[in-house]
Amino acid sequence: MTEDINRLFRSAVEAHDSGRGDEALELYVTVLQRAPQHVQAIFRLAMLVSQAGHADEAAPLLEKAIELEPRNGEFRFRFGQALARMGELQRATTELQRAVDFAPEHVEALLRLGVLYLRTRRRNDALVAFQRALTLAPQLRQGPSDSNLSAEFREVVGIALGELREKFVSFTDDCLRQVQARYPGDDLSRLEAGLRNLGSAKSRAENVDAKRRPALLNFPDLPDTPWFESDEFEWAEHVESATSIVHDELAQLLASQAEFTPYCTETDSANVISAAGTDFSSLAGSMSWNALHLYQNSHLIDKSVSQCPNTMALMDSLPMPRIRNHSPEIFFSCLQPNGHIIPHHGLMNVRLTVHLGLVVPEGCGIRAGDETRTWEPGRLLFFDDSYEHEAWNRGASDRVVLILEAWNPHLTAAEREGVEIIFKLRRDWLDQFDVYRRS
């Protein structure tokens, strides 16, 4: 008996998936006559009649399926969709809320729920649902132009993206208000122009042929200056005079076999490609370029700091950028013999990369823009890493430098503060969704 029912159900599914709706309908009905509690037959029959435009017939079938499997997020999602088509928005919202409770990674349920929230004037709840969905499925940012998606679903994705764009525009407006209040007489036109295009495809497209090509934040009207000199920074001499302190702690790290790791890990190399347009796969997981971080993406690395207290005290005394999830970035960078850091661009032109030479064999060099320089032990190099840059070690031993950051000196105090504020506002919003980020 069971085997016969299963055979009938498989035949119904095959007919359904092949577009033979009348045959599938008859077979599903036959299955349910013999096995009224066959939950998959109930669900598939509901889908069949729903696809035919009969939401009112699908709804009671889906309700019965839910009675049999109350924690099934897909059943509740489909029930919510049927109710929405019937105009029962409050009940539909409740079912979609339950759907994402039982299936937290159901991206379409989140998007549909967000649309219902908008229709019922719950915009804040809609934004949360949309952001959760985009965090789980970032590829949907290309959804409105994805021909593999239905026109109706592309419209839903477009609504979500549009609402989130407005949310991020509000962060820029808030940031500008705060900075204007702090610096009432300052010209904020460059700051506003940079922040309005923060992370935008438009900004990247405009810079595709430029020497300076920041992928995230392109601050306009900055002088065309790849390299900067130490005398432009009043703290440079203080750092250079402390080189022996940093060098001694580096020697202790190496003697204790502290854990230097590949700068480009197997996991994050794909993210580097997508963010800056450079293929770092040749360096992914390679010790050719390895590092030990004191700060990474603005986060303090406690274990490393405890091993380098004097270096860390020196770094903390400097006026470095504090850009949430981006700066400071401070690390010992080791490039092995024959190592080559391929040409690439940094993410923003508001900060400079700074190198303190520590161990520099002959045959090492670094290019930023059209100019090539080399390191000297105890001397700082300053460059804007949004220009194409690369580095190499053609020597016989490791090259080690301490890498830190500085503000681009062409920015005003108001502009620097504005950059810090906008990234804080954005991350305060986005951090709450990190729990939904797929690894």
C-alpha angles and dihedrals in degrees: 000000000000091000091051092050092049090051091051091048093051089050090050092051092048091051091045094050091046092055097252094132100167092052092046091049092053092048094048090051090050091051091051093047088059097035111023092180095054095129097191092051089051091050095045091048089052090052091050095053091041090055087053089058098257103126090158090061094043095052099067091045091052091046089055091049089052090052087057096043108019095174096054106119094194092055091050092046092054091045090052090050092051091049091049091053088051090054095248094132100166094051090043091053091050092051093047090049088054091046092059091043089059095034107031093177095052097124098184091049089054092050093047090046090052091053090051090050089054091049090052094046097253098128097159091054089047092054091051091051092047093048092049090052094048091047090054094043110024090168087074088078084085090044099107090062097038107113090194089072123075117258090243093053092045086057091053091051089048091054091051093049092046093052092048091049088056089049091055092045087057089057090056091048091049092047093051091049091052094048093045089053091051095043105026096171099045126110105240097178094111091046092050093047092050095047095046089061097038108149093348126150087225091061092048092048092052090054100043093110097034125108088226108056115164110185097204113024120022109184108199130228098022115147116265095255121144095170131044131192128238094239089066089070118062092204096053096090090051091055095045091050089055094054093111090058091052092043092052092053091047089053090052091050092052093045091052091047092240113195110269109178135193110285089219107047124200088249102048100038090087090053091051090053094051095043101048105015095244125125106227094170091116088063098038108126092354123136088208085097111026135163148188112215128213091176122016121186088342093307120121114235101216098194093054094044091054088056094049107037096152094047090048092050089052092050093048090056092062128092095241126163115270101204112163112250091358114055144078097043109175124166147140105253119204121192113189125217111290089015118146126189100206123232111282144146130241126235102251141018098215095083133049129222112234125199125196109200112230111153113015121170121191116275098047127126146159130208126201117177108329097330128088123202136168135221127257122198109257096015130106126228119200123195141156103246093199084081114081107272140171139177136204143186114209092164132104099253141036121293112216127187134166110238121205136151141246135187116262099258091222090072121093122231089254092053093049091050091047091055091051092047096050094051091048092051092048095046094045085061099039098043092071089063098050089096088068095050112119115227 
